[in-house]
């Protein structure tokens, strides 16, 4: 075989192999990477967007059976129970007070009670609400006060410190939907009592639900998110360093306006009573004055009571404040509850 023949055979074999390779390449397409062009970054997941106010409004609350787990104590006028329900596949506990009086045909009107911040190290079920709850129960109203996740006998909260805060309205929407599981309660006669940070949560609920739920706010935290939490960072051991880092990461992925009460004040349709002590060292009087002015400008039924020299817990005027709440809840323009004489 001549040298020329070998060359021709080699060229033919090379062409055949090239054609086979091209066929295989077309059968198994491959994405080619250009080293001069950066790879597109993955779009980060946004699990907390589900808790944006408008998304919560569109979502369907998940009702579960409210279980009375134990009797906490008994009073001649009411029985205090530890209750539990399910929210987002987690258990949340709290305190439920039921009057010992005969149950009304439609069930007892119920006060949803939302406390302010309490150090988890000292918290026990009922702290922050039990005194007011006892007053309302003695006057014929059932009360229900959730512990919140991470407190009492509840499951642990989300590991993300920002997400944990944003999830609270959803958990309460599930609780409200679950009230009907107890025939002794009348969910159509629900009112809200809220203190401090609980006031911010209550305002969130009113904006999300757009329902005319009579609500009383004691020294509410009413500044926009995230200033509402940044204001208190100097009280932390690290002066808020970890919280600010978590917030900075959160703001890279989310629009904080989607979660801030000041963006949805015009969605509120409820009558409100606001109580504020002038000597409050946690919530400035100016905050509550600004809140009342803003809501009044929207033609809402809002009354602000300032209490000279009173602290964050409305001391020494507590008895006056709680009596005003009861009158407010009984007002015919707000909700007609069963008439009764006031009991201390």
Secondary structure as UniProt FT lines:
FT   HELIX           3..27
FT   TURN            35..36
FT   HELIX           47..51
FT   HELIX           53..58
FT   STRAND          67..75
FT   TURN            76..77
FT   STRAND          78..87
FT   TURN            88..89
FT   STRAND          90..99
FT   TURN            105..106
FT   STRAND          108..114
FT   TURN            120..122
FT   TURN            125..129
FT   HELIX           130..138
FT   TURN            139..140
FT   STRAND          142..146
FT   TURN            149..150
FT   TURN            152..153
FT   HELIX           161..166
FT   HELIX           168..178
FT   HELIX           179..181
FT   TURN            183..184
FT   STRAND          185..195
FT   HELIX           197..209
FT   STRAND          215..218
FT   TURN            225..226
FT   HELIX           227..230
FT   TURN            231..232
FT   HELIX           233..235
FT   TURN            237..240
FT   HELIX           241..253
FT   HELIX           256..259
FT   HELIX           261..263
FT   HELIX           265..267
FT   STRAND          272..277
FT   TURN            278..279
FT   HELIX           285..297
FT   TURN            298..299
FT   STRAND          302..307
FT   TURN            308..309
FT   TURN            312..313
FT   HELIX           318..330
FT   TURN            332..334
//
